[in-house]
Amino acid sequence: MHEEEPGPVPSPREAAVTLRALLGFEDGDAVRLLCAPAAPDTVVRRIAVGLDDLAGRDDPGPRQGVLLLAVGAAPDAGTVREAALRGACAVVLGGPGEEFTDAVGDAVAAARETGVALLARAGGADWAEAAALLRSALSYVRVGRADDADDADALRGPETAPSLAVLAARVAAYVKGSITIEDTRLRVLAHSATGPGADPLRRTVILGGRVPDWRVAELRRSGLLRALWTSDDVIHRPADGDGPERLVVAVRSGRELLGSIWAAADGAALAPDAARYLRTAAGLAAPLLVRERLRESGTAHRREAALRGLLHGLGDGRTHAWSLGLAPDAPCAVAVAERHPGGGTDDRTLDVLALEIAAHRPGTGILRDGDRLTLLLTGDASDASAAEHEAAVLGVVRDLDAAVSSLPGPPAVWLGAGPVVTPERAERSHERAVLVVRALREREARAAAAGRPRPARYADAAGAGASLEVLRILDAARPVWESGDGPVHELIRTDLAAGGELVRTLAAYFDAGGDVPEAARRLVVHANTLRYRLGRVRARYGVDLDDPDTRLLLTLAARLCADTRVPVVFVRPPEDE
């Protein structure tokens, strides 16, 4: 029976490119976003240089989808309004400088008023570099082109497949087998349909999204990986046991290695000229793999910058939310995981938590800073109540705590959840989550000092209770305390310089509610030793512990000093009486 030849590769069309996709490929070397557009999916069709490159106000021609580089125009609100009237969807103003800094507030206001996106040229790029980088990014977002004159007839001309998935399907039809396209980390980027005769390894690779570790080790031992990364030829691997015949070729852009294309027999032998088709496919895949790499790198860079801005209140929250793809009314909350500072560089606990959250909540924003992991948990705007959203967030930190508890050790990690807010108020949720972690660590330190069981290491604001407000008051009081003077300040400064014995004694005494035997037990000293130390406070520094105001000031001072060394456990070796 005659089998119909596969049709030609579809001709490329100029795809609609959104501003968000364009910025995802440009990693910040050319422009930085100051104000997001009003429309969530603003389309960019071309880059214009200067206002003269835009259509006139009365020009009947196409007016939409233009990103304007405002070369030669004043970096102010007037330029933004004029560009909007002429059909620009985004405006890039001049880079850092005194003139630009003075006018940026009015320019942002004009951008919000007109609905266009406002960007600034990056400090390290001139206008020519910015134009080149943006035009390159726009080209990569669209379909790339690749020619192979020798095999033009085989794939019906030099047309480029519009995506890796379409390319995989088209090549599979020609080689009469299954196709997998992978990056240099052997992650699956695209694959053809899997037939009923596919071998178990192919199914494992596709389901797992990457080549399993045991298979990578096998390929490395056999020398196939080394041959693949160093050769331009198609490598043939004959059928072996349960493994079918395979062909593989590296995909390169010049000398740079981008990935590989694998062809596997799927219930029947590969086509006799499969190697030739695969070699041509490698040329077609190169611009698409470059596009994938640029998208991944640029998107990750901009997402991290937007996430940091949102969590720390830097820049325009609405613009950061837009960069992260968040609706203005989307419910979100921040969770913070903090490990014990002495965990060591080989402690992978936070890495495990990051993988856990990425696997179960793929849209979560994740930041790792030293001993702290910060998560921006987001949800869909729905009819769910605030209490239901809060319960869901608490459930996430509870699950993460269970994941930590299952690790060997288990390591000390505290998890705090902030309140559910809109994206523009994420800074408030972040601040509360950090406070919850501090409260949990102090609570655990006090429990250890009092000989009580260890409390839970996760909570939200409600679970932290009054400790949260106490910490906020202490933070507000710290500058006042540090600028003060007097007998109590002299006592604290002098004693801390000598080792802090009296400060620890006072902290234990106040935490025990003035109960001398209990405070002595927590410090592991005799009650008379504690009384002697309290007497030294009066005799040496003239501090009257019977005065209510003095006790309040000492309590605040002891807490502030302890808070700089959290967690503090008030346990010392027994002393000679």
C-alpha positions in Angstrom: 0.0 0.0 0.0 1.4 3.4 -1.0 2.0 5.6 2.0 1.3 9.3 1.4 4.3 11.6 1.7 4.2 14.1 4.6 3.1 17.6 3.6 5.4 20.6 3.6 6.5 22.4 6.7 4.1 25.3 7.3 5.2 28.7 6.1 6.1 31.0 9.0 3.7 33.8 9.9 4.6 36.9 11.8 3.4 35.8 15.2 1.8 38.3 17.6 4.4 39.1 20.2 3.3 40.4 23.6 5.4 42.9 25.5 5.7 40.4 28.4 7.2 37.8 26.0 9.5 40.3 24.5 10.8 41.4 27.9 11.2 37.8 28.8 13.9 37.4 26.1 15.6 40.7 27.0 17.4 40.1 30.3 17.7 43.8 31.4 20.7 44.8 29.4 18.7 47.1 27.2 15.7 48.4 29.2 14.0 48.3 32.5 10.2 48.4 33.1 9.0 51.5 35.0 5.2 51.2 34.5 3.2 48.3 33.2 0.7 48.8 30.4 -3.1 48.9 31.1 -3.7 45.9 28.9 -2.4 42.5 30.2 -1.3 41.3 26.7 0.0 44.3 24.9 1.2 43.2 21.4 4.5 44.6 19.9 4.8 44.4 16.1 7.8 46.6 15.5 10.5 48.8 17.1 10.4 52.5 16.2 13.3 54.9 16.7 12.2 58.5 17.4 8.8 60.2 17.3 9.3 60.8 13.5 9.2 57.0 13.0 5.7 56.8 14.3 2.5 57.4 12.3 1.1 61.0 12.4 -1.9 61.7 14.5 -4.1 61.8 11.4 -2.4 59.1 9.5 -4.9 56.4 8.5 -2.3 53.6 8.4 -1.6 51.0 11.1 -1.0 52.7 14.5 -0.9 49.9 17.0 1.8 47.6 18.3 4.8 50.0 18.2 7.5 50.1 20.8 9.1 53.5 20.6 12.7 54.3 21.5 12.3 58.0 22.3 15.6 59.1 20.8 16.0 62.8 20.7 12.9 63.5 22.7 12.7 64.9 26.2 12.3 62.2 28.8 9.1 63.6 30.2 5.3 63.2 30.3 4.9 65.2 27.1 6.8 62.6 25.1 4.7 59.8 26.6 1.4 61.5 25.8 2.5 62.3 22.2 3.7 58.8 21.6 0.4 57.4 22.9 -1.5 59.7 20.6 0.5 58.3 17.6 -0.2 54.7 18.5 2.8 53.6 20.5 2.0 50.8 23.0 5.3 51.2 24.9 7.8 54.0 25.3 11.4 53.8 26.2 12.8 57.0 27.6 16.5 58.0 28.1 18.6 56.3 30.7 19.7 57.4 34.2 20.6 61.0 34.6 19.6 64.1 36.6 17.1 65.3 34.0 15.5 62.0 33.6 15.3 61.4 37.4 13.5 64.7 37.9 10.8 63.9 35.3 10.2 60.2 35.8 7.4 60.7 38.3 5.3 62.8 35.8 6.2 60.4 33.0 4.9 57.4 35.0 1.7 59.3 35.7 1.3 60.0 32.0 1.8 56.4 31.2 -0.9 55.3 33.6 -3.2 57.9 32.2 -2.7 56.8 28.6 -2.4 53.1 29.3 1.0 52.6 27.6 4.0 50.8 29.0 6.9 53.0 30.2 10.5 51.8 30.1 13.8 53.3 30.7 17.0 52.6 28.8 19.5 50.7 30.9 22.4 52.6 32.2 25.0 50.5 30.4 23.4 50.7 27.0 23.3 53.5 24.4 20.4 53.9 22.0 22.0 51.8 19.3 22.7 48.9 21.7 19.1 49.2 23.1 17.6 49.1 19.6 19.8 46.1 18.5 19.0 44.1 21.6 15.3 44.7 21.4 15.1 44.0 17.7 17.1 40.8 18.3 14.8 39.8 21.1 11.7 40.5 18.9 13.2 38.4 16.1 13.9 35.5 18.5 10.4 35.6 19.9 9.1 35.2 16.4 10.0 32.2 14.4 13.7 31.9 13.4 14.8 30.9 9.9 17.3 28.3 8.8 18.4 27.1 5.4 19.9 23.9 4.3 20.3 23.8 0.5 21.4 20.2 0.2 18.3 18.9 2.0 15.8 21.5 0.9 13.8 19.0 -1.1 13.7 16.6 1.8 11.9 19.0 4.1 10.1 20.9 1.3 12.1 24.1 1.2 13.9 26.3 3.7 10.8 27.1 5.7 11.2 27.0 9.5 8.9 25.1 11.8 7.0 27.6 14.1 7.8 25.7 17.2 9.9 22.8 18.5 6.8 20.7 18.9 5.8 21.1 15.2 9.4 20.4 14.2 9.4 17.2 16.2 6.2 16.0 14.6 7.4 16.8 11.1 10.8 15.1 11.5 9.1 12.1 13.0 7.0 11.7 9.9 10.1 11.7 7.7 12.4 9.4 9.7 9.5 6.9 10.4 10.3 7.0 14.2 9.8 8.9 17.4 11.6 12.2 18.0 12.7 13.8 21.2 14.4 17.3 21.3 16.5 18.0 24.5 18.6 20.8 25.9 22.2 20.4 27.1 20.9 19.3 30.5 19.0 16.5 28.8 15.6 18.0 29.6 12.8 17.3 27.1 11.8 20.4 25.3 9.6 18.8 22.7 8.7 15.3 21.4 6.6 13.7 18.7 3.6 11.5 19.5 4.4 8.2 21.1 3.2 5.2 19.2 2.1 1.9 20.7 5.5 0.3 20.0 7.5 2.9 21.9 10.1 1.4 24.3 9.8 1.9 28.1 12.8 4.2 28.2 11.1 6.7 25.9 8.0 6.7 28.0 10.0 7.3 31.1 11.9 10.2 29.6 8.8 11.9 28.3 6.8 11.4 31.6 9.7 12.6 33.7 10.5 15.5 31.5 14.2 14.6 31.3 16.6 11.7 30.9 16.8 9.8 34.2 20.1 9.9 36.1 20.8 6.2 35.6 20.4 6.6 31.9 22.8 9.6 31.9 25.4 7.6 33.8 25.0 4.8 31.2 25.4 7.2 28.3 28.5 8.7 29.9 30.1 5.3 30.6 29.5 4.2 27.0 31.2 7.3 25.6 28.1 8.3 23.6 27.6 11.6 25.4 31.2 12.6 24.8 30.9 11.6 21.1 27.6 13.6 20.8 28.9 16.8 22.3 32.1 16.8 20.3 30.8 15.6 16.9 28.8 17.2 14.1 27.8 13.9 12.7 24.7 11.9 13.3 25.5 9.1 15.7 24.0 5.7 15.2 23.2 3.3 18.1 22.0 -0.1 17.0 19.2 -1.9 18.7 20.3 -3.6 21.9 18.1 -6.0 24.0 14.9 -4.1 24.7 16.3 -0.8 23.3 15.4 0.0 19.7 17.7 1.5 17.1 18.5 5.1 17.8 20.0 8.1 16.0 21.1 11.3 17.7 22.6 14.6 16.5 23.8 17.6 18.4 22.2 21.0 17.7 24.7 23.9 17.5 24.8 27.6 16.7 28.3 28.0 15.4 30.5 26.3 18.0 28.0 26.7 20.8 26.2 23.6 21.8 22.4 24.1 22.3 21.0 20.6 22.7 20.3 17.4 20.7 17.7 15.6 18.7 17.0 11.9 19.2 15.2 9.5 16.8 14.1 6.1 18.0 12.6 3.2 16.0 8.9 2.9 17.0 7.8 -0.6 16.2 9.5 -0.6 12.8 12.9 0.3 11.3 13.9 3.9 10.8 13.8 5.3 7.3 17.0 4.6 5.2 17.8 8.3 4.9 16.7 9.2 8.5 20.2 10.5 9.3 20.0 13.1 6.5 16.6 14.3 7.7 18.0 14.5 11.3 21.0 16.6 10.2 18.7 19.0 8.5 16.4 19.1 11.5 19.4 20.1 13.7 19.8 23.2 11.5 16.1 24.1 11.7 16.1 23.5 15.5 19.1 25.9 16.3 17.2 29.2 16.3 14.3 27.6 18.2 16.7 26.4 20.9 18.4 29.8 21.1 14.9 31.2 21.5 14.2 28.8 24.3 17.4 29.6 26.1 16.9 33.3 25.8 13.3 33.0 27.0 14.4 31.0 30.0 17.3 33.2 31.0 15.5 36.5 30.4 12.3 35.5 32.0 14.0 34.2 35.1 16.1 37.4 35.5 13.1 39.7 35.2 10.9 37.5 37.4 13.4 37.6 40.1 13.8 41.4 39.9 10.1 41.9 39.9 9.6 39.5 42.8 12.3 41.2 44.9 10.7 44.6 44.1 7.3 43.4 45.1 8.4 41.8 48.4 10.6 44.7 49.5 8.5 47.6 48.3 11.0 48.7 45.7 9.5 50.5 42.6 6.0 50.3 41.4 4.1 47.3 42.8 1.5 47.2 40.0 4.3 47.0 37.4 6.1 44.2 39.3 2.8 42.3 39.6 2.3 42.7 35.8 5.8 41.4 35.2 4.9 38.3 37.2 1.6 37.8 35.4 -0.5 38.5 38.4 -3.9 40.1 38.2 -4.3 43.2 40.4 -6.9 41.5 42.6 -5.2 38.0 42.8 -4.9 36.8 46.4 -1.3 36.2 47.4 0.6 35.6 50.6 4.3 35.3 51.5 5.8 32.4 53.4 9.3 32.5 54.8 11.4 29.5 55.7 14.5 30.1 57.7 17.1 27.5 58.8 19.4 27.7 61.8 22.4 29.9 61.0 24.7 27.0 61.9 23.3 24.7 59.3 26.5 24.7 57.2 27.0 25.0 53.5 26.2 21.3 53.0 22.7 21.7 54.5 20.3 21.2 51.5 17.1 21.6 53.5 16.0 24.8 51.8 16.8 23.3 48.4 14.5 20.4 49.3 11.7 22.9 50.2 12.2 24.8 47.0 11.9 21.6 45.0 8.9 20.6 47.0 7.0 23.8 46.4 8.0 24.0 42.7 6.7 20.5 42.2 3.3 21.0 43.9 2.7 24.7 43.2 4.5 25.6 40.0 3.4 29.2 39.9 5.0 30.1 43.2 7.7 32.8 43.3 10.8 31.5 45.0 13.8 33.6 46.3 16.8 32.1 48.1 18.9 34.4 50.2 21.5 32.6 52.4 19.6 30.9 55.3 16.2 32.2 54.2 13.8 30.9 51.5 11.0 33.3 50.6 7.9 32.1 48.7 5.2 34.2 47.1 2.1 32.0 47.1 -0.6 33.0 44.6 -4.2 31.9 43.8 -7.0 32.8 41.5 -9.4 35.6 42.4 -12.5 33.7 43.4 -15.5 33.7 45.7 -13.4 32.0 48.4 -13.4 34.0 51.7 -10.3 35.5 53.2 -10.4 32.9 55.9 -10.4 30.1 53.3 -7.4 31.7 51.6 -5.6 32.0 54.9 -6.3 28.4 55.8 -4.9 27.3 52.4 -1.6 29.2 53.0 -1.3 27.8 56.5 -1.8 24.3 55.0 1.2 25.0 52.6 3.6 25.8 55.5 2.3 22.9 57.5 3.1 20.6 54.5 6.5 22.1 54.2 7.1 21.6 57.9 6.2 17.9 57.4 8.7 17.7 54.5 11.4 19.1 56.8 10.4 16.7 59.6 10.9 13.7 57.2 14.5 14.6 56.6 17.3 13.0 58.6 18.0 15.0 61.7 15.6 16.7 61.3 17.2 20.1 60.7 15.9 23.3 62.4 13.8 25.3 60.0 11.1 27.8 61.1 8.2 28.6 58.7 6.1 31.7 58.9 3.1 32.7 56.8 2.0 36.3 56.2 -1.6 37.4 55.6 -3.4 37.1 52.3 -3.2 40.4 50.4 -3.3 41.8 46.8 0.0 41.7 44.9 0.7 45.4 45.5 0.6 44.8 49.3 2.9 41.8 49.2 5.5 43.8 51.1 3.2 43.8 54.2 2.7 40.0 53.9 6.5 39.6 53.6 7.2 41.7 56.7 4.6 39.8 58.8 6.0 36.4 57.6 9.5 37.4 58.7 8.1 38.5 62.1 6.3 35.2 62.5 9.6 33.4 62.0 11.3 35.6 64.6 8.5 35.0 67.0 8.7 31.2 66.5 12.5 31.2 67.2 12.1 33.3 70.4 9.2 31.0 71.5 11.4 27.9 71.0 14.3 29.6 72.9 12.1 30.4 75.8 10.6 26.9 75.8 14.1 25.4 75.9 15.2 27.7 78.7 12.1 26.7 80.8 12.5 23.0 80.1 9.2 22.8 78.1 8.6 20.7 75.0 9.6 22.2 71.7 6.7 24.2 70.2 5.6 23.9 66.5 8.0 25.5 64.1 5.4 26.8 61.7 2.6 29.4 62.2 0.8 32.3 60.6 0.2 35.7 62.2 -2.7 34.3 64.3 -0.6 31.4 65.5 2.2 33.7 66.6 -0.2 35.6 68.8 0.8 38.6 70.9 4.5 37.9 70.2 4.0 39.5 66.7 2.9 42.8 68.1 5.7 42.7 70.8 8.3 42.3 68.1 6.8 45.2 66.1 6.9 47.4 69.2 10.5 46.3 69.9 11.6 47.2 66.4 10.0 50.6 66.8 11.6 51.1 70.2 15.1 50.1 69.1 16.2 53.5 67.6 14.9 55.3 70.7 16.7 52.9 73.0 20.0 53.2 71.1 19.9 57.0 71.2 19.2 57.1 75.0 21.4 57.4 78.1 21.3 56.9 81.8 21.9 54.3 84.5 20.1 51.5 82.7 22.0 52.2 79.5 25.2 52.2 81.4 24.4 48.9 83.0 23.5 47.2 79.7 26.5 48.6 77.8 29.1 47.8 80.5 27.7 44.3 81.2 27.5 43.3 77.5 31.1 44.4 77.1 32.0 42.1 80.0 30.1 39.1 78.6 26.5 39.9 79.4 26.0 37.9 82.7 23.8 40.5 84.3 21.7 41.0 81.1 21.1 37.2 80.9 20.2 37.2 84.6 17.7 40.1 84.2 16.2 38.5 81.1 15.6 35.2 82.9 14.3 37.0 86.0 11.7 39.0 84.0 10.7 36.0 81.8 10.0 34.1 85.0 7.7 36.8 86.2 10.1 37.9 89.0 10.1 34.3 90.4 13.7 34.0 91.8 13.8 30.1 92.2 12.3 29.6 88.7 14.8 32.1 87.1 17.7 30.4 88.9 16.5 27.0 87.6 16.5 28.3 84.1 20.0 29.7 84.5 21.2 26.6 86.3 22.5 28.5 89.3 21.6 28.6 93.0 18.8 31.0 93.9 21.2 32.9 96.2 23.6 33.4 93.3 20.7 35.0 91.4 19.8 37.2 94.4 23.5 38.3 94.6 23.5 39.3 91.0 20.3 41.3 91.3 21.9 43.0 94.3 24.9 44.0 92.2 22.5 45.7 89.8 21.3 48.0 92.6 24.7 48.5 94.3 27.0 49.0 91.4 24.7 50.8 88.9 22.1 52.5 91.1 19.3 50.8 89.2 16.2 50.3 91.4 14.4 47.1 90.4 11.4 48.0 92.6 10.6 51.0 90.4 7.9 50.1 87.8 9.3 52.4 85.1 12.8 51.0 85.6 11.6 47.4 85.4 9.8 48.2 82.1 12.9 49.9 80.7 15.1 46.9 81.8 12.6 44.5 80.3 12.7 46.3 77.0 16.5 46.5 77.1 16.9 42.8 77.9 14.5 41.8 75.1 16.3 44.1 72.6 19.7 42.7 73.5 18.4 39.2 73.3 16.7 39.9 69.9 20.0 40.7 68.3 21.2 37.1 69.1 18.1 35.1 68.5 17.8 32.2 69.2 19.0 32.7 72.8 18.9 29.8 75.3 19.5 30.9 78.9 21.4 27.9 80.0 24.9 28.2 81.6 27.1 25.6 83.4 26.6 25.3 87.2 28.6 27.7 89.2 30.5 27.2 92.4 28.4 28.5 95.2 
